[in-house]
Amino acid sequence: MEKNNRISEYLFAKMGPSDRGPTTTEETSAPIEYTKLKIWIMDNTLLVITLAGVISGITVGFGLRPYNLGPNALVIISYPGELFMRLLKLMILPLIIASLIAGSASLNAKMSGKIAIRTLLYFVLTSMFNAFLGILVAVLIHPGQSDFKDNYEKVVHNRDHNILDSLLDIGRNIFPDNIVQAAFQQAYTVYVEPENVFVNNSAAHESERVLVRMVKYRSGTNTLGLVFFCLVFGSLLGTLGAKGQVVVDFFQAIFEVIMKMVTGVMWFTPIGVSSVIAGKILGVENVAEVMSQLGWFITTVSVGVFLYQLIVMQLLYFLFLGKNPYKFYWGLSHAMLTASATASTAAALPITFRAMEGPLRIDTRITRFVLPIGCNINMDGTALFLAVASVFICQLNNMRLGFAQLATIFLTSTAASLSSASVPSAAMVLLLVVLAAVDAPTHDVSLLFAVDWLVRHCRTFIESRVDGLSL
């Protein structure tokens, strides 16, 4: 007994003040604050390391620019980010199929229809508002200056594709004729010269072309068609009762397995995000020149983004729910940061699922129904960008924009943004359609290629948050 007491006294003497326990108020306050900070870091580890990845990517990108690295070095720096994006995109297709079928089957057909109508109406209205906001800030700030565009190479683009073709392509992709083909190809309209047609080669007809409209297929998942098929399949599956439960459980199991895979992939986020950002920064030839010459355009887009982010969306959330919107969006911070860093709401879809069904505790039937639709149709940032870019290019060419022209930009920007899910490089391709609607020069689109990578990260931030607000 005496031996044990001596051992205890010896150990107590060797202990520091923090190990012996609290003795005064001053000694207890610091450990409590340290414990709270430690708990917060543990609860938000992924957010902290993702933010560290963003900062390190920016630092590495600008730090290596003076060394003028060769193309092989750029490929190596961007390679981890490429693999990270491929891993995220690998899980999108099974995630969309499993979540939509399981989610719509858990709701009855009437409820599924009601939620779908409300969701689509919300997406259309927010896209229209962003198109209007983009026109408003572009007219007020007037970023277009006609004195510097001559320094850029002018590239003439095909203007045959119009807004009608975009809308018709939406219908063709929503109703695919082959569900297997929809997993890796999507329909699009193209204009080609018909075979065996005699064309007069005289000078009077050299500028005329005989073109016919054709529907072809290109590589890329037709998510609109898959969403439609899965919604109908899942809704009818839910009406079978016990007979269809085994199929529902099958897709539910697939969803849970994919989410476990997502949890593992997310720990590679800092490396992937850092590589993506560093590669983008190093890939730009002259950042200072781009920022100086197109600074007002970038500023205009950023003003529109943050007005919508910090004021409009917060008011919508507060008016409909009467709760603090910032607390809700804090739970989405990791998904929003990933979407902004990768410039892809689809790539951030797995992480958004995890945030919604984890800390935010949103009903799984709603998340699995709404989120896959939102990441493919809800392109509010694209609507704002198209409106600002169209007004910007018109201002560069000293075009007078009356009510009719502004209304045309408003309508075509909204419609084009809704069709962007079926068009690769959506914003830059669809901008040609909007400009053609107001008869603006399409060759000036080449001015914006240098900054598209930057503003794309900003506008993707909108789309990831609107997906969450729609829930």
C-alpha positions in Angstrom: 0.0 0.0 0.0 2.8 2.4 1.0 4.6 1.5 -2.3 1.6 2.4 -4.3 1.2 5.7 -2.5 4.9 6.6 -3.2 4.4 5.8 -6.9 1.3 8.0 -7.1 3.1 10.9 -5.4 6.0 10.5 -7.8 3.8 10.6 -10.9 1.9 13.6 -9.5 5.1 15.5 -9.1 6.1 14.7 -12.7 2.8 15.9 -14.1 2.4 19.4 -15.6 -0.2 21.9 -14.4 -2.6 21.0 -17.3 -2.3 17.3 -16.3 -3.1 17.7 -12.6 -6.5 19.2 -13.3 -8.0 22.6 -12.9 -6.9 24.8 -10.0 -8.1 28.3 -11.0 -10.5 29.9 -13.5 -7.6 31.1 -15.6 -6.2 27.5 -15.9 -9.6 26.1 -17.0 -10.6 28.6 -19.7 -7.7 27.9 -22.1 -8.1 24.1 -22.1 -11.8 24.5 -22.7 -11.2 26.8 -25.7 -8.5 24.5 -27.0 -10.9 21.5 -26.7 -13.6 23.3 -28.6 -11.2 24.2 -31.4 -10.0 20.6 -31.6 -13.5 19.3 -31.8 -14.4 21.8 -34.5 -11.4 20.8 -36.6 -12.2 17.1 -36.1 -15.8 17.7 -37.2 -14.7 19.7 -40.3 -11.5 17.9 -41.2 -12.4 17.5 -44.9 -13.4 21.2 -45.2 -10.1 22.3 -43.6 -7.9 20.1 -45.8 -9.9 21.0 -48.9 -9.4 24.7 -48.2 -5.7 24.0 -47.6 -5.7 22.3 -51.0 -7.2 25.4 -52.7 -4.6 27.7 -51.0 -1.7 25.4 -51.9 -2.9 25.1 -55.5 -3.0 28.9 -55.9 0.4 29.2 -54.2 2.0 26.5 -56.3 0.5 27.8 -59.5 1.7 31.4 -59.1 5.0 30.3 -57.5 6.0 28.2 -60.5 4.9 30.6 -63.2 8.3 32.4 -63.3 10.1 29.2 -64.2 8.2 28.8 -67.6 7.7 25.1 -67.2 7.4 22.9 -70.3 4.4 21.0 -71.5 5.5 17.8 -69.8 5.9 19.5 -66.5 2.4 21.0 -66.8 0.9 17.5 -67.6 2.6 16.0 -64.5 1.3 18.8 -62.2 -2.2 18.5 -63.6 -2.2 14.7 -63.6 -3.3 14.1 -60.0 -6.2 16.5 -60.5 -7.2 14.7 -63.7 -7.3 11.4 -61.9 -9.3 12.9 -59.1 -11.9 14.3 -61.5 -12.1 10.9 -63.3 -12.8 9.2 -60.0 -15.6 11.6 -59.1 -17.1 11.4 -62.6 -16.8 7.6 -62.5 -19.4 7.5 -59.7 -21.9 10.0 -61.2 -23.7 7.6 -63.5 -24.4 4.8 -60.9 -25.1 7.4 -58.3 -27.8 9.1 -60.4 -29.4 5.9 -61.5 -29.5 4.4 -58.0 -30.5 7.6 -56.2 -33.4 8.5 -58.6 -34.9 5.0 -58.7 -34.6 4.5 -55.0 -35.8 8.0 -54.2 -38.8 8.1 -56.6 -39.8 4.5 -55.6 -40.0 5.6 -52.0 -42.5 8.3 -52.9 -45.9 7.6 -54.5 -46.5 8.7 -58.1 -48.6 11.7 -57.1 -46.0 13.0 -54.7 -43.2 12.4 -57.2 -45.1 14.4 -59.9 -45.7 17.3 -57.4 -42.1 17.5 -56.3 -40.8 17.3 -59.9 -43.1 20.2 -61.0 -42.1 22.3 -58.1 -38.4 21.6 -58.6 -38.5 22.3 -62.3 -40.5 25.5 -61.8 -37.9 26.7 -59.2 -35.0 26.0 -61.5 -36.6 27.8 -64.4 -37.5 30.9 -62.3 -34.0 31.1 -60.7 -32.4 30.8 -64.2 -34.7 33.6 -65.5 -33.8 35.8 -62.5 -30.0 35.2 -63.0 -30.4 36.2 -66.7 -32.1 39.4 -65.7 -29.5 40.1 -63.0 -26.7 39.5 -65.5 -28.2 42.0 -68.0 -28.8 44.6 -65.2 -25.2 44.5 -63.8 -23.7 44.5 -67.3 -25.8 47.6 -68.3 -25.0 49.5 -65.1 -21.2 48.6 -64.9 -20.7 48.7 -68.7 -17.6 46.4 -68.8 -17.3 46.5 -72.6 -14.5 48.7 -74.0 -13.9 48.6 -77.8 -10.3 49.7 -77.7 -8.5 46.5 -76.8 -10.3 43.7 -78.8 -8.1 44.2 -81.8 -5.2 42.6 -79.9 -6.9 39.2 -80.0 -7.0 36.7 -82.9 -10.5 36.6 -84.4 -12.0 33.2 -84.9 -15.1 32.8 -87.0 -17.5 30.3 -85.5 -20.4 28.4 -87.2 -23.6 30.4 -86.5 -25.9 27.9 -88.1 -26.9 26.3 -84.8 -29.7 28.3 -83.2 -31.8 28.4 -80.0 -34.5 26.3 -81.7 -31.9 23.5 -82.3 -30.9 23.7 -78.6 -34.5 23.3 -77.4 -35.1 20.5 -79.8 -32.0 18.8 -78.7 -33.3 18.9 -75.1 -36.4 17.0 -76.2 -34.3 14.4 -78.1 -32.1 13.8 -75.1 -35.0 13.7 -72.6 -36.6 10.9 -74.7 -33.7 8.7 -75.9 -34.5 5.9 -78.3 -31.9 3.6 -76.7 -31.3 3.7 -72.9 -28.0 1.9 -73.2 -26.7 4.4 -75.8 -27.8 7.2 -73.4 -25.2 6.1 -71.0 -22.4 7.2 -73.3 -23.8 9.3 -76.1 -26.1 12.3 -76.5 -28.0 13.7 -79.5 -27.1 17.1 -81.1 -28.0 19.0 -84.2 -25.4 19.7 -86.8 -25.5 21.4 -90.3 -23.7 19.6 -93.1 -23.4 20.0 -96.8 -25.6 17.4 -98.6 -24.0 14.9 -100.9 -24.6 15.0 -104.7 -25.7 18.6 -104.7 -24.5 20.9 -107.5 -23.2 24.2 -106.3 -22.6 27.1 -108.7 -19.0 28.2 -108.3 -19.6 31.7 -109.7 -18.4 34.7 -107.6 -22.0 35.6 -106.9 -22.6 32.3 -105.1 -19.2 31.7 -103.4 -20.5 33.0 -100.1 -23.7 30.9 -100.2 -23.8 27.5 -98.7 -26.4 24.8 -99.0 -26.7 23.1 -95.6 -29.1 20.6 -94.2 -30.0 19.9 -90.6 -29.0 16.5 -89.3 -29.2 14.8 -85.9 -26.0 13.0 -84.8 -24.5 11.6 -81.6 -21.4 12.5 -79.7 -19.6 11.1 -76.8 -20.9 12.1 -73.4 -23.5 10.7 -70.9 -27.1 11.7 -71.8 -28.0 12.5 -68.2 -31.3 14.1 -69.2 -32.5 10.9 -70.8 -31.3 8.8 -67.8 -33.0 11.1 -65.3 -36.3 10.8 -67.2 -36.2 7.0 -67.5 -35.2 6.5 -63.9 -37.9 8.9 -62.6 -40.6 7.0 -64.5 -39.1 3.6 -63.7 -38.8 4.4 -60.0 -42.3 6.0 -59.7 -44.0 2.9 -61.2 -41.7 0.6 -59.2 -43.1 2.1 -56.1 -46.6 1.2 -57.1 -45.9 -2.5 -57.1 -45.7 -2.7 -53.3 -44.0 -5.8 -51.9 -43.3 -7.3 -55.3 -41.1 -4.4 -56.2 -39.3 -4.0 -52.8 -36.5 -6.4 -53.7 -35.6 -4.1 -56.7 -35.8 -1.0 -54.5 -33.5 -2.7 -52.0 -31.1 -3.5 -54.8 -30.7 0.1 -55.9 -30.6 1.3 -52.3 -27.7 -1.1 -51.7 -25.9 0.3 -54.8 -26.4 3.8 -53.6 -24.9 3.0 -50.1 -21.9 1.3 -51.7 -21.2 4.3 -54.0 -21.4 6.6 -51.0 -18.8 4.5 -49.2 -16.6 4.8 -52.2 -17.2 8.6 -52.1 -16.0 8.7 -48.5 -12.7 7.1 -49.5 -12.2 9.3 -52.6 -12.9 12.5 -50.6 -9.6 12.1 -48.6 -7.8 12.7 -51.9 -9.6 16.1 -52.4 -6.7 18.3 -51.2 -4.3 16.8 -53.7 -6.8 16.7 -56.5 -8.1 20.3 -56.0 -4.6 21.6 -55.6 -3.5 20.0 -58.8 -6.5 21.2 -60.8 -6.0 24.8 -59.7 -2.3 24.9 -60.2 -2.6 23.4 -63.6 -5.2 26.0 -64.6 -3.1 28.9 -63.4 0.1 27.6 -65.1 -1.8 26.9 -68.4 -2.7 30.6 -68.8 0.0 32.4 -70.9 -0.3 35.9 -69.3 -2.4 36.2 -66.2 -1.6 39.9 -65.7 -2.6 40.9 -69.2 -5.8 38.9 -69.1 -6.8 40.4 -65.7 -5.9 44.0 -66.8 -7.8 43.9 -70.1 -10.8 41.8 -69.1 -10.8 42.9 -65.5 -14.1 44.8 -65.8 -15.8 41.7 -67.3 -14.6 39.5 -64.5 -15.7 42.1 -62.0 -19.2 42.3 -63.5 -19.7 38.6 -63.4 -18.4 38.4 -59.8 -20.7 41.2 -58.7 -23.7 39.4 -60.1 -22.6 36.1 -58.5 -22.1 37.6 -55.0 -25.3 39.7 -55.2 -27.2 36.5 -55.8 -25.2 34.5 -53.3 -25.2 36.9 -50.4 -28.6 38.6 -50.8 -31.1 36.9 -53.0 -30.6 33.3 -52.0 -30.4 34.2 -48.3 -33.8 36.1 -48.6 -35.4 33.2 -50.4 -34.3 30.7 -47.7 -35.4 33.0 -44.9 -38.8 33.9 -46.4 -39.7 30.3 -47.1 -38.4 28.6 -44.0 -37.9 31.5 -41.5 -34.5 30.0 -40.4 -30.9 31.3 -40.5 -29.6 30.5 -44.1 -25.9 30.8 -43.2 -26.2 27.9 -40.8 -27.6 25.7 -43.6 -25.0 26.8 -46.1 -22.2 26.1 -43.7 -23.2 22.5 -43.9 -22.8 22.7 -47.7 -19.4 24.4 -47.5 -17.3 21.4 -48.4 -19.5 20.6 -51.4 -19.5 24.2 -52.6 -15.8 24.5 -52.2 -15.3 21.3 -54.2 -17.7 22.4 -57.0 -16.0 25.8 -57.2 -12.5 24.4 -57.3 -13.3 21.7 -59.9 -15.8 24.0 -61.8 -18.2 21.1 -62.0 -21.5 20.6 -60.0 -21.7 17.1 -61.4 -18.3 16.2 -60.1 -19.3 17.6 -56.6 -22.6 15.6 -56.7 -21.3 12.7 -54.5 -20.0 15.1 -51.9 -23.3 17.1 -52.0 -25.2 13.9 -51.3 -23.0 13.2 -48.3 -23.5 16.7 -46.9 -27.3 16.6 -47.4 -27.8 13.2 -45.8 -25.2 13.7 -43.1 -24.8 17.0 -41.2 -27.9 18.7 -42.7 -30.2 15.6 -42.2 -32.4 16.3 -45.3 -35.0 13.6 -46.0 -33.2 11.0 -48.2 -36.3 10.6 -50.4 -36.0 14.3 -51.4 -32.3 14.5 -51.8 -32.2 11.4 -54.1 -35.0 12.9 -56.2 -33.9 16.5 -56.5 -30.1 16.6 -56.5 -29.5 14.5 -59.7 -32.0 16.7 -61.6 -30.5 19.9 -60.3 -26.9 19.1 -61.2 -27.9 18.6 -64.8 -30.7 21.2 -65.4 -30.0 23.9 -62.8 -27.5 26.2 -64.6 -28.1 29.5 -63.0 -24.5 30.6 -63.1 -24.5 29.8 -66.8 -27.6 32.0 -67.4 -25.9 34.9 -65.6 -22.7 34.4 -67.5 -24.4 34.3 -70.9 -26.3 37.5 -70.2 -23.2 39.4 -69.0 -21.1 38.1 -71.9 -23.7 38.9 -74.5 -24.1 42.5 -73.3 -20.3 42.8 -73.0 -19.6 41.8 -76.6 -22.4 44.1 -77.9 -20.8 46.9 -76.0 -17.4 46.1 -77.5 -18.9 46.6 -80.9 -20.8 49.8 -79.9 -24.1 48.1 -80.6 -27.2 49.9 -79.3 -29.2 47.6 -77.1 -32.9 48.6 -76.9 -35.7 46.8 -75.1 -36.2 44.3 -77.8 -32.5 43.3 -77.9 -32.3 43.0 -74.1 -35.5 41.0 -74.0 -34.0 38.7 -76.6 -30.8 38.2 -74.6 -32.9 37.5 -71.5 -35.0 34.8 -73.1 -32.2 33.2 -75.1 -29.9 33.1 -72.1 -32.5 31.5 -70.0 -33.4 28.9 -72.6 -29.8 28.2 -73.5 -28.8 27.7 -69.8 -31.5 25.1 -69.5 -30.1 23.2 -72.5 -26.5 23.4 -71.3 -26.6 19.9 -69.8 -26.5 18.4 -73.3 -23.8 20.6 -74.7 -20.1 20.2 -74.0 -18.2 23.4 -72.9 -21.7 24.7 -72.3 -21.3 28.4 -71.7 -18.9 29.2 -74.6 -20.8 27.1 -77.1 -24.2 28.5 -76.1 -22.9 32.1 -76.1 -22.7 31.8 -79.9 -26.4 31.0 -80.0 -27.3 34.0 -77.8 -25.2 36.3 -79.9 -26.7 35.1 -83.1 -30.1 35.9 -81.8 -29.3 39.6 -81.5 -27.0 39.5 -84.7 -23.9 40.3 -82.7 -20.4 39.3 -84.0 -19.6 35.8 -82.8 -15.9 36.1 -83.5 -15.4 38.2 -80.4 -16.2 35.1 -78.3 -12.5 34.3 -78.6 -11.8 37.2 -76.2 -13.5 35.3 -73.4 -11.7 32.0 -73.7 -8.8 33.4 -71.7 -11.0 34.1 -68.7 -13.6 31.3 -69.0 -11.7 29.1 -66.6 -11.8 31.8 -64.0 -15.4 32.9 -64.2 -16.5 29.2 -64.6 -15.3 28.6 -61.0 -17.3 31.5 -59.8 -20.6 30.7 -61.5 -20.3 27.0 -60.5 -20.5 28.2 -56.9 -24.0 29.5 -57.6 -25.2 26.3 -59.1 -24.1 24.1 -56.2 -25.8 26.4 -53.7 -29.1 26.6 -55.7 -29.2 22.8 -55.8 -29.1 22.8 -52.1 -31.7 25.6 -51.6 -34.1 23.7 -53.9 -34.4 21.0 -51.2 
